[in-house]
Structures are given as structure tokens and as C-alpha cells.
Amino acid sequence: MSVKITGHALSADPGQDLVCAAVSAIGTGTLNALDLLAQDDYELTLIDTEEPVIEIKTQRTNEKGSLIIEVMLIQLKTIQEINPEFISIQTN
């Protein structure tokens, strides 16, 4: 399993974009939780550039990590339900 969060929501001016801020907070919180609770099983990447990227790659699946990622997806889908024009989620 892998997760990749990229781009900007562009739902408001930079610094005022609540959708982008929410997605960034969820992604960063997920990285922090995986780093603390399941770090040996996931490859974690945060690239802080003009085009930010948060990437999570599974090396081994474990129950804690799977639960953390499931919570992240629920949170992102909640934001998508409210703001479907500004967030796209693809799963496989």
C-alpha cells in the first residue's frame, strides 16, 4: 500500500486555504503517528517545496499502521464530502 498527497487545494488565497491546511495537518499527523507507532514498517517522506508532497509506502503491514492509515482516509473523505471540487482521492 502507498499513499501520496500532493498539490494545493486552491480553495482560497495562499495562507487562507482551509482545505489545504486541513489536508496538510491530516497528512503530517499521519506521518507523525506512523513514525512514533510503526516506523519500522513504513517508508515516510515529507518534501517541503513549492509543490509539497507527503508519501507513505508500506514495507510491512501491521495492525497499528493500517489503523492509522484508515483513520487518515476517513478524515480526507470527510473533507472531500464537504469540498468535492477541491480534493480528489484515488484508492486501489
N, C-alpha and C positions, 0 to 999 in steps of 0.2 A: 504494500500500500504506500502511496505517496500523496502528499498534499502540497499544493503550491498556491500561494496568494500573491498576486501581482497587480500592479497598476494603481490607478486612482479612481475613486468613485465619481468625482466631478459633479457632486450633487450641490455644491456651493463653492464660493471662493476659497482658495487655499487659506487654511487657518480657521475656517468657519464650517468645514465639511464634516458634519456629524457622522455620516455613513462611513466615510474614510477613517475617521477617528475610532469608531466602534469596531470596524473590521481589523484595524491595526492593533487595538487593545486585545481583541479576542485572539488574534494570531500570536502576539507577543506573550500573552498569558499562557497560551497553549505551549509555546516553546519553553517558557519558564517551568511549567508543571512537568513536562516531559523531562527536562534537564534535571529536575530535583527527584523525580519518582521513577523514571525509566530510561535514564541516559544511556545505558549500555545497549539498548535495543533500537535506538533511533539515531539517524544522522540529522542534525539540526543546523539550519542555515538561516541567518538574517543578514541581508545585504541592504545597507542603508545608503542608497544613492538616489539620484533624481527619479528613477523608476524602481521603487522599493520591492524587494522580494523576500517572502518568508517561505521556506521549503522544509518539509519533513519527509524523510524517507525511512521506511521500515527496514531494519536489518533482521530483527526477530520480533515476532508479535508476542506481547504479554498482556495480561488482563488489565493492568493499570493503564498502560499506554493506549490500548484500544478504547477504554472508557473515556480517557481524556480526549481523544480524537472524536469520539462520538458526541461528547458534550460540545466540542468546538463546532461540529457540523450542525447540531441543533441550534446553537446560537447564531451561526451565519444564516441558516434557513429562516430564522425568526426575523432577522434584519431584511432578508430578501422578500419575505411576505409583505413587509411594510413599504419597502422601497425597491420593487422589482426592476425598475428602469435603471438602477444604479449598481446592482450587484448580480453577478452571474456565477452559478455553482454548477460544475460538472462533476459527476461521480462515475466510477466504473466498477 
